[in-house]
Amino acid sequence: MREYLPALREIYSEKLKEQQALIDRKKQDERITRHRELIAESEKNLQNAQLQLKLKNDSLTSEEKTLKILKSQELSLKNNSSFVVDTNQQQKYNQQLEILTKQIDEIENKTIELFTEIENLEVTSKKDTIRISGLTESESEIIQDTESKKISLQKILDQVKNRKEEILLELPQPVILLLQRAEVRNPYSFLTSLENKSCGTCKMQLSSIEQNSIDKDGHFKLCPNCQRLICPRM
């Protein structure tokens, strides 16, 4: 069976091409998936920013209303206090004014903070909108590019399949059966050699009868352990 070794090695080589083509095709699918995930993530970020923007604007409106009421109360107190002659009453007005002034300062500071947060959220929303627009525009280009590459990869897969079928026609049935059994467990690494009286891959030692059958008689044997096809040397 030694004469069939070149054919088996060619099948092995074709299977490696098939494996790489399948890996590359999967990468193309993942490329589109990753791009769509980026779009979805950007849209989610935009929605969150817009929601936060609405909440901040609502808070700002509420604070501005409160500020307007407090300033009106402050003005009223100041007007009333100007007509007060009694010292105790004047002191009472002053305390109320002090409390109102403190509240107004706190709300004005909070309003300034809200303005800053709103500006930052508006910038973030604008960036997300631009990002989504760019990603959406490039999606069709990516799909077209990946589909083109997948077509090329499918041609490689078809060529591998056709070539394997041609080679199998050159092999006797016993070798084909051994090959099929080896491919079940090791579809892309089914071929190995005899090394130091052992399987060249899993290193399981073979009996002297098995060694002679492979090395001297030129037969193919399935490794009892890893199920790879152990081939004789040329």
ABEGO torsion letter per residue (X at the ends): XAAAAAAAAAAAAAAAAAAAAAAAAAAAAAAAAAAAAAAAAAAAAAAAAAAAAAAAAAAAAAAAAAAAAAAAAAAAAAAAAAABABAAAAAAAAAAAAAAAAAAAAAAAAAAAAAAAAAAAAAAAAAAAAAAAAAAAAAAAAAAAAAAAAAAAAAAAAAAAAAAAAAAAABBAAAAAAAAAAAAABAAAABBBBBGGBBAAAGBBBBAAAAAAAAAAGBBBBBAAAGBBBBBBX
